[in-house]
Amino acid sequence: MNIDDVVLNFTPGSMLALNVVLGFIMFGIALDTAPSDFKAVLTAPKAMIVAMLAQIILLPAVTFGLTLLLNVQASIALGMILVACCPPGNISQVLTYRARGNVALSVSMTAVANALYIFVLPISVVFWGSLHPTASELVRAVSLNGWQMLLEIFLIIGLPFFAGLLIRAKWPRFAAHVQPYARWISLAALVGFIVIALVGNWTIFMAYIGVVLVAVFLHDAVALGLGYASARIGGLGVRDRKAITFEVGIRNAGLGLGLVFAFFDGLGGMAIVAGWWGIWDIIAGLAVATLWARHTAKRADRRSSSERSGRIETTETSGSEPVA
């Protein structure tokens, strides 16, 4: 069984449900996005430029090279490219908070990136997919049209996103009340949808789980590492590095899964990569955020202990001076 020839089974009703979930996710992100978040482009231009360059240009390019290095099947390679070209996931803000990073910067970066990716995503997928030596055949086989994909993406994520922005601007108190529920309900729905998709095609998933596990593990690690390295090379502070690490490393693989069924007829390798990415991304992100938070706490404790020791030593020294 060649994974490039496998098509996963999905009903039209399932596709409609997935699109509703994706739209709800973008609606929830927008409800938590204030107009001031977009001003971060001006107030923190360096961090914003580093983050956008890392995820829009560097991540797809590095992913392209990784697919060649791993020599994976064409559909798996195209699935990795698609995920790399997707916008950041909204859980990046939760992970940044858990890791004690710059949450305000994370919120701003996600807002700006999601607006940009409505236009960037289709262009990036078509460019890198058409350039790939084996995946390009799949791109040509489905007659992928960048403008058609742009329209589809605008309907799925653009309209809900702008609707959420409008409601946040007009009725901020209502948005603040609804947003926490929208975020967690949409995330739970997406994870549930991905699990159902994998279980429903379990035989195919298990046949290629070894290859996909390795590819997704390495790809996710590279994405997180690229975010951190870009921020460090850019000379940004520790809290900003944490925010950019998760901004680049956490991708909206659920959107990628929807696009696989919308434009690639449920192509096996692509769907399995996007589906497993959506699960592993959360697991790896939580692990990194937790370890980072513990490391930060230990450093703070050592610094506090050192400062206390310094104060005690100064007090003892001043108290030991002979009295005339």
C-alpha positions, -999 to 999 in steps of 0.1 A, spaced: 0 0 0 15 33 -12 6 62 12 7 85 -18 -23 66 -33 -43 63 -1 -73 86 4 -89 89 38 -126 86 41 -145 117 52 -182 125 47 -194 159 35 -210 163 70 -176 157 86 -160 183 64 -187 209 73 -182 202 110 -144 206 106 -149 240 88 -172 252 115 -147 242 142 -119 260 124 -140 291 119 -149 290 156 -112 288 165 -104 319 145 -135 336 159 -123 329 195 -88 342 187 -103 374 173 -125 379 204 -92 381 224 -76 405 200 -78 442 206 -69 469 181 -39 478 203 -25 443 196 -18 453 160 1 484 172 28 461 184 42 462 149 52 498 157 59 495 194 80 463 192 90 461 155 122 441 160 105 412 178 76 413 153 99 413 123 120 384 137 88 363 144 73 369 109 105 362 90 111 330 110 76 315 104 67 329 70 101 324 52 125 304 73 102 276 86 89 266 51 124 267 37 139 246 65 110 222 63 116 218 25 152 209 33 141 185 60 118 166 37 147 161 13 170 150 41 145 125 55 136 113 19 99 107 29 71 99 5 57 127 -16 24 130 3 42 131 37 66 157 24 37 178 11 19 174 44 50 187 63 52 217 39 15 224 44 18 224 82 48 247 80 28 271 59 -1 272 83 -6 301 107 3 298 144 -20 280 167 -38 300 195 -24 276 221 9 294 217 -3 321 240 -12 295 267 22 279 264 40 313 265 21 321 297 30 287 312 67 292 303 66 327 319 73 344 286 60 376 271 23 369 268 14 404 254 39 399 226 25 365 219 -10 378 216 1 406 193 22 382 171 -7 357 168 -31 385 158 -8 400 132 2 365 118 -33 352 115 -43 383 95 -13 379 72 -17 342 67 -50 346 51 -30 358 20 4 342 28 -7 305 33 -20 297 -3 10 315 -19 35 297 3 19 262 -2 18 265 -39 54 279 -41 71 253 -19 49 224 -31 56 231 -67 93 234 -61 96 200 -44 110 173 -66 84 147 -57 55 165 -41 52 188 -71 36 159 -90 8 158 -63 3 196 -66 -1 193 -104 -24 163 -100 -49 182 -79 -46 213 -101 -40 234 -70 -51 269 -76 -37 296 -53 -66 320 -58 -92 293 -51 -73 283 -20 -72 320 -10 -109 323 -13 -115 291 7 -91 302 34 -108 336 36 -142 320 40 -130 295 67 -107 317 88 -109 352 73 -146 360 78 -148 345 114 -116 363 123 -129 397 111 -163 390 126 -146 384 160 -126 416 156 -158 436 149 -176 421 179 -146 428 202 -145 464 190 -183 470 193 -191 449 224 -158 444 244 -176 433 276 -195 406 257 -163 395 239 -144 393 272 -171 371 287 -175 347 257 -138 345 247 -125 320 274 -153 296 266 -148 300 228 -111 292 231 -113 260 252 -144 247 235 -129 252 200 -96 236 211 -113 206 226 -135 202 195 -105 203 172 -85 178 193 -116 155 193 -120 159 156 -84 150 149 -86 119 172 -118 108 155 -102 112 121 -72 91 131 -93 64 147 -116 63 117 -86 55 95 -67 35 121 -54 8 98 -38 33 74 -25 54 104 -9 23 120 7 12 87 27 44 84 29 55 121 66 48 123 76 71 94 51 98 105 62 97 142 98 103 132 90 130 106 66 149 129 89 146 159 119 160 141 98 186 122 82 199 155 116 200 172 131 219 143 102 244 143 106 251 181 143 253 178 141 277 148 119 300 168 143 301 197 174 305 175 158 333 155 149 352 186 184 347 201 202 357 170 179 387 168 192 398 202 159 396 220 154 391 257 145 357 274 108 364 277 106 375 241 125 343 230 99 322 248 71 339 230 87 336 196 97 300 202 60 290 206 48 314 179 70 297 153 68 261 168 31 259 173 12 256 140 -26 254 133 -24 219 120 -62 216 123 -65 241 95 -40 221 76 -62 190 80 -92 209 67 -72 221 36 -61 185 30 -97 174 25 -108 206 8 -80 207 -19 -62 173 -18 -91 149 -16 -80 136 18 -46 125 6 -34 99 31 2 111 39 -9 147 42 -39 140 64 -19 117 88 9 142 91 -15 171 98 -36 150 122 -7 138 142 10 172 142 -22 186 158 -18 162 187 20 160 191 23 198 188 3 202 220 22 175 239 57 188 229 47 224 235 34 216 270 66 197 278 89 225 267 68 251 285 68 232 317 105 225 317 112 261 308 90 274 337 108 251 361 142 262 349 131 299 352 118 292 388 151 275 398 172 304 384 150 329 403 154 309 435 192 308 431 193 345 424 171 352 455 193 330 477 225 347 464 210 381 471 200 371 506 235 357 513 250 389 500 229 409 524 238 387 554 275 389 545 273 427 543 255 429 576 280 407 594 310 426 579 296 459 590 288 445 624 324 432 630 341 465 628 359 474 662 343 501 683 367 530 691 
